[in-house]
């Protein structure tokens, strides 16, 4: 928690912070749903793992 809490007040995400916080990002293939393209994104954070997928 101490490691993550030092980033609580960041106002800008830069290359260094991005690599310190995020392990990987998975982007699924875009699919057409009800006439619109939908693509799921899953972010794996270094200290807490993945959160629910974002659509």
Buried (B, 14 or more C-beta within 10 A) or exposed (E): EEEEEEEEEEEEEEEEEEEEBEEEEEEEEEEEEEEEEEEEEBBEEEEEEEEEEEE
